[in-house]
Amino acid sequence: MPSSAESLFRNRLGADAVVTGDAVYRYAAAGAVPGCVLEPRTVEQVIAAVDSARAAGLALVAAGHGTHLEIGWPPRRYDAAISMRCLDRIAAHDAADMTVTVAGGVTLGALRSALAESRQWLPLDPARGDEMTVGGLIAADRSGPLRFAYGKVREWLLGLTVVSGEGTLVRGGGRVVKNVAGYDLPKLFAGSFGTLGAIVEATFKVRPLPEHEALFVWPAPSLPVALDAAMGVLGSPVLPVLLEVINDAAAESLGLGDGACVVLGCAGSAAHVDEQEQRLRARSGDAAQRFDDERGRALRRALSDFSQPANDEAVVARVSALPSVAATLLAELERAASERHVVAEVAAHAGNGVAWCQLLGAPSALVLAELTAWLRTRARQHGAWVVFEALPAELRDRVDPWGFDQPALRLMRGVKQAFDPAGVFSPGRFVGGI
């Protein structure tokens, strides 16, 4: 028999907009599975779904293709996922003004293909980017190695349209680069993890597609030495668009051999990339190897996807630290993991102090819980911060994924109250149980 929530949504949205069966497992949020999945075809149907949920006291989790739902606490209630995947229209692309407006369900892969026809791109490379929707990109504030040169989604987002928890259509920003009206709304929703509403449309700046790209792999004897080499690049004539430091365990996983290394990416004209190669070879003593073939493209994809959990038993930790202390902290993590017979794979965005750490192969959940507690404590001692973006099922009720208890929490709760007073969206999933 269909549940009351399922029947309610079928009556309001139509049977073709409500999905049940095994398909719901794709939308598990930190292990919690919805009763059904809503797939509205129009913004009006999104509003109708939110109105219905609010009136009936039901909870929704906004989802695109479900690519990053492992992040955060399990929701306190989860009656239905609401996927924007059918809202997949590119509304406007002004190639001359270098802006594009798309529905929230457009995938980055589809957007990339559409922009490439005009030799343009949106320079963001999150994990599972081909599948990730624009709404998911913004809500989860995803980025990848290209963050070094191009920043995060907030730098590219001009305008946003959302359906709030009150079923209200809210717009901020605009469709042109000079428009600053409502500028705060796009920034507010970037990184809100679906707690404030459902993103149904977004406008971005775009830029010309580079003529050529190449990756360079520079071996190093250890992670601290690789980080030191990467810091040296920052003050040199070498101008990379990505600057990653990989420890030996991650290098083996990525197919780069059994030692630590620096991975640099350069982009631009053929002459510019060749010039960067010569500068890097001079700096590395000809140790850096160039990849601009299929192997290089595969490595780029693997670097972008590194933040995704390798398996159901993995812990994925995002460590944010000043570059000046990152080498010490990450070396300590390697030692602490080894002492506990845990494999620590580390890929660090060397230029901005963010490191992704995969903790794998722990002998028990107890050992893994102890290591996560050690990492959070040690990070705070270094003035750093840790978010556990993926946790195995045994740790979800024992480890706070966010670890956030700052005064800003009161302000965040106030924002939640303003946009979603009934707690329709993702109740309990975000920082402080918001």
N, C-alpha and C positions, 0 to 999 in steps of 0.2 A: 504494500500500500504506500502511496506517496506520502511524504511528511506534510504537515500543515504548511511549512515554509515553502516547500516545492509547489504545493497546490496554489498557494497565494501568488507566487511569482508566475506560474503558468496562466492563471486567470488574468493577471494584470499585463503580462508581456507577451503572452502567446507561447504555445508549446515549443515552437522552434527556437526560442530564446533561452530555454532551460535545459541544461545537460545533466544527466545522472549516469550512474553506472561507474565502470572503472576509470572513466575520464576524470573523475573528481580527484583521484590520487595525484595527478599532475600538479594540483593546486594545494598540496599539503603545505601548511605554514608552520615551520619549526616542529613538524610531526603531527600537527592537528589537521584533520581532513574535513572539508566542508560537506554539508549534506547535498549540495548541488552547485552547479556552475551556471551563472547568468552570462549570456552573450548578447547584449543589446546591439541592435543594428543602427540605432540613431541616438542622438543626444537626448531626445525626448524620452526614449526608453530608459536611458540611464537615470534621468530625473524620476521617472515613474518607479524604477526599482528602488531608489533611495527613499522616495516618499513612502512606498509600501513597507520597506524595512523599518523605517522610523516609526510609522504608525503602529506596527505590530511588535515593536521591541526586539527586532532581529538584528543580527550583526553581520556585516559584510567585510570582506577583505578585497581591496582593489588589486587586480592582477592583470598583467598583459598576457604573456605566455608562461608565467610562473617560473621565470628563470632565476630569481633571487629571493624566493620566499623562505629560504632556510634562515635568513637573517632575523634576529630578534627573539623575543619571548613567544611562546605559543599564545594565540589569542585566547582571552577568557571565554569568549563565545565565538562560534564560527558557523553561522547558518548557511552562508553562500559565499562563494567567490564571485566577483563581478569582473569579467575579463573584457578588456576593450579591443580584443583582437579583430572584431568585425568592423570596428571604426578605423578603417585603414586607407582613407583617402588623402592624397596629397592635394591640399586645398589651393595652394598658390606657390609658384616658384618664380620669383623675380630675379632672373640671372644677372641683369644689369645692376640691380641694387644689392645683389648677393644676400637675399633673404629667402626663406622657405617657410611655409605654414603647412602643418600636417596634423591629421587627426591623431589622437593619443594611441591608437592601436597600430600605427604604421611601424614596421620593424626597421631597425637600423640598416639591415641588409637591403630592404626595399628602398629606403631613403638613399643609401649609398649608390645604388644602381640608377635611380632617377637623377641624382645630382651629377653623376659621372657623364651623362649625356651632354652636359654643358661644361664639362671639365671643372667641376666644383666638388667640394666635399665638406662634411662636418667633421672636424679633426678630433674626434673622440673615439676611443678604442676599448670599451669595457669588455669584460668577460662575456662570452656567448653573445657577442654583438649582433650577429646575423639574426638571431632569434629575438633578442630583447626589443620590446616596444619603446617608443618614444616616452610614453607615460612612465614606464618602468625605469628608464634611464634617468628621468628627472626625479621621480619619487625616491629612488634608492641612491641618487647622487653618484652614479657610477662613472668611473674613469679608468684609464689604463696607463701604460708606459708613456703615451703621448702627452700625458698631463704635464710632463717636464717642460715642454715648449708651448703647449696650447692651453694649459689650464683645465679647469673643470667645466661642467655643464653650465654653471651660472654665468661664466664669461661669454657664452654663446646664446643664451636664452634671452629673447627680446620680449615675448608676450606669452600669456598663458590663459586658458579657459578651463575652469574646473566646475564640477558639481559638488557643492559642499554637503556636509552631513545633514543639513536642513533641506536638501533638495533644491537649493538655489544655484542658478548659473552665475558664476563670478568670473569677471575678466580683469586682467591686469597687464600693463605693458602695451605693446602695439605690434604693428607689422613693418615698421621702418626703424632703421638704426638710430635716428635722432629722437625717437619718441621716448620720453621718460615718465609719462603719466602712469601711475600704478606700478612703478618699478619694483616696489618691495614684494608684491605678490609672487612673481616668479622666483625670487630668491627665497621666499618663505616656504614654498612648496618643494624646492630642491633639497632633498634629504629628509623630507617629512615622512617617508616610508608608508605612505598611504593612510596616515592617521587623520588627515584633515579633509580629504575628499578624493574624488576620482578625476584625473586629468583627462580631458577630452580633446584638447587642441593645444598646440604649441607653435611658436614662431621662433626661428633661429637665424642668427647670422651664419653665413657660410663663407668659404674662401676658395681661391683657385687650387685645383688639384696639382700637387707637385709633379714635375715632369719625370723625375727619377727618384728612387729610394734605394738605400743599401744599408745592411747591418754589418757591424764589425764586432768580432769577438776577440777580446784581449785577455789571455789567460793570466792568472795570478796564483801565488802559492797558498793564499788563505783569504777568508772573508775580510778581515781587517785591512790587509794589503790591497785588496780589490777596492774597498771603500776609499782608502787613501788615494789610490790612482784615480778614481772617479772624481774625488774632490779636486785633484790637481787639474783635471780636464776643465772644471768650471772656470778656472782663471787662465785658461790657455786660448790660443787662436782657434781651437777645434770648436765647431758650433753644432752639436748634436740636437736632434729633436726628441730623442729619448736617451736615457742614461740609466741603465739597470746594473745592479750588482747581484751576482748569483753565487750562492755558496756551493760547496762540492756536491752535497746531496741533491740540491735542485738542479745543478748542471747535469748530473747523471740522469735525473728524471726527464730533463728537457732534451737529452741526446747530445749534450755538449762535451761529453767526456767525464772524467772523474776529478776535476779540479775546479776551484772557484774561478770566476772570470768577471770582466766588465763587458756588458753588451751596449754598444752605442748604435744609434740609428741616425742617418743623415738623409736629408731630402732637399730637392731643388733641381736646378738645371744639371745636365750631365757634367758640365765643367765644374760647377760648385761641388758636386759629390766627389768628383775626382780630386779636387783641391783638398777637401776634408780628409780624404784617404791619405794623401801625402802628408798632411799635418799630423794625422794620427800615427802613421808609421814612424815619423820622426820622433814623436813623443814616446811611442811604445817600443822603439828599437826594432821595428819591423815584426813585432810579435802579434799585432792585430791581424786577423784574417777577415777578408771581405766575403759577404754573402749577399748577392742580389739576384739569386735564381729561386727556384721553387723551395729549396731548403731554407733560404732566408725568409720567404713568405710563411713557411710552416713554423719557423721559429717565432716570427712576429705573432702569429695566432696563438702559439703556446704561451708566450709571455703575457698576452692579454688575458688568456684563460687561467693563468696560474692561481688567481684568487678563488676559483671554484674548488670546492672540496674534492679531493682525489677519490674518496669513497665515503661510505656511511659512518665509518669509524674515525674519520679525520677531524681534527680541530683546525680551523682556519683562524689565525689571529692577525688582525691588522694593527700594527704597532706604529704609532706616530711619535717621533722623537726629533729633537734638533739634530741636524747632521753631525754636529760636533760630538754628540754622545752616542750616536747610532752604532758606531763600530764597537764600542765597549759593551753596550747592552746586547747586541746581536751575537757577539762572541760569547758572552756569558750564557745566552740562551742555548747556543750550540753545545756548550759544556754541560749545562744543567740537563739538557735532553739526553745527551750521551750517557751521563751518569745514571739515568733512569731507563736506559735501553729504549729510548724513543728516537725516531728519526726526525730531525728538524730540517725541512727544506725552506730556504729563505731566498726571496727575490725582493730586493729593495729598490724603490724609486730613489736613487741616490741623491738627486738634486732637490728633493722636497721633503726628505725625512720620513717617508712612509715605507714600511716594509711589510710584505705579506709573508706569513710563516705558516707552513703546513706541518702539523705535528702528527706523525704516523707511526703505526706499529707498536703502540704502547702495550706492555704485557697485561695491563688491567685498567679498568675504568678508574680505580682508586689512584693508580699512578698518574693517569692523565689529569685527574682532578687536582692532585697535588701540584703537578707541573703548571697547570693554568693559574692556580693560586700564587705560586712562586713568581710566575711571569708578571702578573698584574702588580704584585707588591714591588718587585724589583723595578718595573717600569716607572712606577710612581716615585721611587727613590731617585731615579734618574731624571725626573721631571717629564716623563713620557706618558703616553696613554695607550691602552689596549682595548680593542673591541673584538670579541670573539664572534666572528661572522658565521661560523658553522660549528656545531657541537654534536657529538653522538647522542643518541637517545638517552643513554644512562646519565648524561651530565646536564640535560636541559633544565632540570629542577634543582640543580646544585650549583650551577655557575651562572652568574649574572652576565649576559652577553654584552651589556653596555658599560656597566661599572661607573655610572655617572650619578653624582650626588651633589652637583654644584648649585649655587644660588639661582642659576638660569632656569632651573627646573620649575620654579614657580611661574615664571614668565611663559614657559612652554605649555604649562597646564592652562594658563589663561588663554593662549592662542587656540588650544584644543577646544576649550569651552566656547570660544567665539565662533568657530567654524563647524563644530560637531558637538553641540551640547548634549545630545541624546546618546552619544557614544556609539554611533552606528558603525563607524569605520575602525577596523583593526583594534578593538578594545584590548588594552593590556600589552600590546606587542612592542611598544616603543619604550624609550628611556623612562625610567621611574614608573613603569606600568601604565603609561599614558595610553 
